[in-house]
Amino acid sequence: MPAAAAPIISSVQKLVLYETRARYFLVGSNHAETKYRVLKIDRTEPKDLVIIDDRHVYTQQEVRELLGRLDLGNRTKMGQKGSSGLFRAVSAFGVVGFVRFLEGYYIVLITKRRKMADIGGHAIYKIEDTNMIYIPNDSVRITHPDEARYLRIFQNVDLSSNFYFSYSYDLSHSLQYNLTVLRMPLEMLKSETTQTRQESFDIFEDEGLITQGGSGVFGICSEPYMKYVWNGELLDIIKNTVHRDWLLYIIHGFCGQSKLLIYGRPVYVTLIARRSSKFAGTRFLKRGASCEGDVANEVETEQILCDASVMSFTAGSYSSYVQVRGSVPLYWSQDISTMMPKPPITLDQADPFAHVAALHFDQMLQRFGSPIIILNLVKEREKRKHERILSEELVAAVTYLNQFLPPEHTIIYIPWDMAKYTKSKLCNVLDRLNVIAESVVKKTGFFVNRPDSYCSILRPDEKWNELGGCVISTGRLQTGVLRTNCVDCLDRTNTAQFMVGKCALAYQLYSLGLIDKPNLQFDTDAVRLFEELYEDHGDTLSLQYGGSQLVHRVKTYRKIAPWTQHSKDIMQTLSRYYSNAFSDADRQDSINLFLGVFHPTEGKPHLWELPTDFYLHHKNTMRLLPTRRSDFMPKTFGIDPSPFTVRKPDETGKSVLGNKSNREEAVLQRKTAASAPPPPSEEAVSSSSEDDSGTDREEEGSVSQRSTPVKMTDTGDSAKVTENVVQPMKEVYGINLSDGLSEENLSIYLRFVQLGQSQHKQDKSSQQFCSRCPDGVIKLTPISAFSQDNIYEVQPPQVDRKSTEIFQAHIQASQGIMQPLGKEDTSMYREYIRNRYL
């Protein structure tokens, strides 16, 4: 009998936090309260987190004795009655994590939970309420004035809204992944890094179950997929310190389950949506992709079908189908400062080699395999380019990337202007989506953990025989995934995903032998139930990202929505606009703080002081210094501070900014000139009919304005033009450059000379020193190795001989001159032909 595998059930499902002056004691037990673990948390450290886990499993009697000794030892007087040294602070169901801002650490505990679904006997819970407790004692607390504000921002992430966890089922992975790991042979389990063996090796040893015939029961614990884990940063500090039973990973998104009765046979339909924690945020503040290939509003939706008559992963029948939504993987954004309902779409960075798209699709290929199918629902034809900008760039990126993929693994791109078909009275949107869904499901297949039913052999179906995916001895595997997107990935995307899910649901029911043909019609109880699940799923995801529920639903595209639905759509549109305009910035700050994208640090700018979070999400972007002219010039400069302006010698001692009123007038004039284009000259007016280049004329006018500074003063009906007289050098720059160097400046310069000597040893001929001549005059000569007529000097890159030969061979090949193949190239080509075709 081969060894069996079972998921490890966490032995910490109920917690009680006990408090003393010096420590917190977190006591966790399993559901039956037969096994206990204890964490000791130090409260005497003001800013450090000190946690001790003895990794010992206590019995109920041992825990009572331990708590009794702690109570007795922490009383103020030995033997005193009526006062307790150990206080029960709070009861909980799990630890969300630990977080620190500018003072000490907090512990976040789950105090209320609600069961939302059951998959194979594994319960999935929703967080209903949490409690955040400050760890250090008040006697050692070091207060900070901004701590309370960070605490409010952190608590703005409502953990009671659509956060889910399970003690025994990995919600960050798909059902296909979880069940495939459980079916792995024993030999592979021994070599896998995901294997975790309990301390007693046999998890049923204490219950008295004796293994027979050399078989054993192994506990399997896979590492969570951190992309969909939302408290990974909060648990990171204790991950390597405590036993894994204390680590409870939560996901954010949606979870819903409905029961379907098919002639008295119970079937559970479960919908799980996992929202990515990478590049997470709100609608207009998170668009496109980050430099690491993570896209905004990325959600993995999985529909699970199980026969509830047998609730067991090994003996039951389970099926699942996964699809993904996410923003267009490009560098793009929308500026909401214009206060427009549809701000213009802007491509922020040029990406000619589709680098960010390549990183994104590489992630998808690693997780799902091929084919990756893109269903692009944005508009294709517009009077003014808006959404079409994204379509054109996405087509170019996919076309470019497909050059480097094998033909059988290329990215499949399906463009379909859903808004255009919706406006047409002759086209049925859902019928067209149904055709697309059929072709997609046939390419990717779906997961089922049992072989094909005998009824499908007796009554073969043409559509079933064309189904893709991977067929194995124990069932079928989904290979590849559908990626759907519009601009917001909300309304149109949810309807398209529903149609694909409806098509996959028919195949799933057919594979379990519950229907005779893989077809489902609208207005049936099964489809109505599934549609309600998807509408709840769409409303929840839309609230999280867009700030309102769905505006357009499945009934809207079926054109059977009641007349009252139109007014509801208007209200949802207004709600979404209000949320985007006024509350999204605060929500974005909360998400950045909760996910650890921003870490408060003493002496650095606070979260609310940052003008943008762009640099937080794009780690490889260099933060540029300000390049405004006024940032580098003295505060006392005149109208034209350029050192290259021609000035008359007799005007160096005069100044038009002699009094305050003249100075303010000049500053006002500068601001006006900066915001408005210069008046056209006579030459520009005369040549305007011949040349329509307004940009060139504007540049010429601005240059002439800078080169001839003037001041306009109204005197009656006429205007006089007077030349601007420049201030003295000392008044403009703060120092007189003709004076000699001070001793302090000289010492600084000498240190710079010594540093330059160490950096330019390779060119000793250019090294010169600062010396003082016998007459007392300081002689300063440059020490830089750069040429004297240039500020910067760049060395050309060094190219090795092999690279030069390869480049020359490419040039000759373009001219029709082919190089003969070498022995190594011939052997490589023969090896490729042998592996590919023989």
C-alpha positions, 0 to 999 in steps of 0.5 A: 500500500503506497504512502498517503498524503494529507494537508497539515491542519494547523494546531493553532486555531484558538488563541488567548492573550495573557498579560503581565507587566513584563510579558505577553503570553499567547496561548494557542490550541487546536480546535479540540483543545487537546494540544497547546503552544505558547509564545512569550512576547517581551514588553520591556523593549521599546522598539524591538520585537522579542518573541520566544517560541519553545516549540513544545506541545503542551497538554491541557493540564500542563498549560493550566499548571504553567498559567498558574505558576505565572499568575503566582509569580507575577503577584505583587506580594507572595501569597496575596489573595484577591489580586491576580498577576496574570490578566486575560487580555483577549481571545482570538482565532489567529495572528494577522501579524506584527507591525511597527511605525515610529514607536514600538510593535503592535500585534494584530489578532483576529477576534471574530470569524465567519465560515464562508465555504467548505472545500473537501472538508476544509473550512474557509473563514472570513475575518469579521473583526480584529484587535490591534494591541500595543506590545511595549509597556507604558513605562518604557514607551517612547512617544512620537507625535506622528504615531497616532496618524500612522495608526489611523492610516493603517487601520483604514484598511478594513480587515473585516472587509473581504479578507479570508483564511483557512487553517488547512487549505492553501488559499493562495494556490489553485485547487489543481496545485493543491491536489497535484501536490497531494497525489505526488509519489512518496519518492518525490515527496522526500525530495521536495522542499515543500514537504514538512514532517511533523515532530512525531513524523506520523501525524496520527500516531497520538490517536493510536492509528498504526500504519500497516505494510510500510505505508505512512501518512505524510503531512504536506505543507506547500509554501504559499504563493506570496503574490496573493498573500496580503499579510506576508510583510506583517509575518515576515519578522517572525517567520523564521522564529516561531513554529509554522502553526502560528503563521496564518496567511490571508488573502484579499478578494472574494469567496462565495459558495452556493449549493446546487441540487441535481435530482437530489444530488448536492453539488457545491459551486465555489467562487474564489477571487485572489487579489494580487498584493503586488502593485495594489491600489485604487482605480486611477492611482494604479494603472498599467504595470510596475517595473517588475511586471506586476499589473494593477487590479490583477485578480485570479478567479477560480471556480470550483465544483465538487460533489458534496455527497463525498467530502474528501479530496482522495475519494471525492470528485472535484473540478476547477477552472482558473482565469485572470484579469488585470490592467494592460501591462504597459507603462500608462496612467491617467491624470485625475487632476483635470477632474474629468470623468474620463481623464486622457490616457498617457503612456508614461515611458517608452518600452520599445522592447516590451520589457515590462510586458515580457516580465508579466507574461513570464510570470503567467507562463511559470504559473499556468503554462501555455497558451496565454490567451489575451481577451482585449475588450477595449475600444478599437475605433474612436473619434478621438484616440483614448482607449485605442492607445492601449490596444495599439501598444499591446498589439505591438508588445505581443507581436514583438514577444511572439518572435522569441516564443516557439510557435506552439507556445505563442501568446494568443491575442483576441481583440474584441470591441465590446462597447461597439457591439453593445451599441449595435442593435443587430449584434448579440453581445453574449452570443459572440462572447459565447463563441469566444468562450468555447474556443478559449476553454477548448484550448486551456482545458480545465482541472478534474481529479478523476478520469472521464466518466463512462457515460462520456465513452458511451455517448461521446460528444464532439465538443468533448473530444476537441477539449485541450489541456493535459489528460493524465491517468487520474484526470485532466489538468488545465494548461494555460489561462485566459487573461481578460482586460478592458480599461478598468477591468471591472464591468466589461471584464466581469461579464466576459469572465462570467460567459467563459466561466459559464462555458467551463461550468458546463464542461465541469458538470459533464466531466462529473457525469451530472449532465448529458451534454456540455451545454448550459442555457440561460434562464435555468436555475444553475445559470441563475445561481452562477450569475448571482455568484459572479455579480457578487464577485464583480460588485466586491472587486469593483468596490475594492478597486473602483469605489462602487459596485458594477455599473453594467451587469450581465442583464445590461448586456442581455438587454433585459435589465428593468427600467429602474436599473438605469437610475441605479447605474447613474448612482453607481457612476456618481459614487465611483466618480466621488470615490476616485476624486476624494477618497482614493488617495487616502485608501492608496496610502493605507494600502501602501502602509499595510503591505509594507510598500512604505516603511516609516523611518525617523528623519525621512519624509512621512507617507503623507508628505510624498508627492507620489508613490511612484518611486515606492513601486518602481524600485529601479527608477532613479530619483531625479534632482530638481532641475528648475533654474531657480533651485540653483541660483542665488535668491537675489538675482535680477530679471535676467540672471544669465551669466552670458548676457552682454552687459555694459561696463558702466551699468554694473553699479546700477540696479533697477531693483533699488526699492521694494516696489520695483523688485515686486513688480519685476518678480510679478513680471517674471511669473507672468512671462513664464505662464504666457507666451511672448508677444510675436515680433513683426517678423513672426507676424509676417511669416505666420502665413508661410509657416504654421509651426507654432512651436518653433515661433514660441521657442524663438520668441522665448529666446529673444525675450531671455536675451534682451531683458526689458521692463515695461512701464506705463506712462500715460498712453505710451509705453517706454522701453528701458534696458535692465541694468545688472546688479553688482557681482557681490549682490547677485552671487553673494560673494566677489569672485575677484577676491582671494580664497579664505583659509577654510575654502582653501583647506576644503579645496586641498582635500578635494585635490588629495581625493583627486590624486587617488582617483586619477593615478592612471593619468599622472601627467594631468595631476597638478597640485595647489601651491602657494607661490613665494609672493604669497599668491595662490596658484590653482591649477585643475587636477581633473583628467577630463579635457578642458573644454568639456565638463563631462567625459565618457569613455567609449565601451570596450568591445571584445574581439568575439563580439566584433566578429559577430557584429561584422558577420551580421552586417555581411549576412544583411548584404548576402554574404554568408559565413561558413558554419564552424564545426561547433555550429554544425554539431549544435544544429544536428543535435537540435534536429535530432531532438526536435524531429527524430 
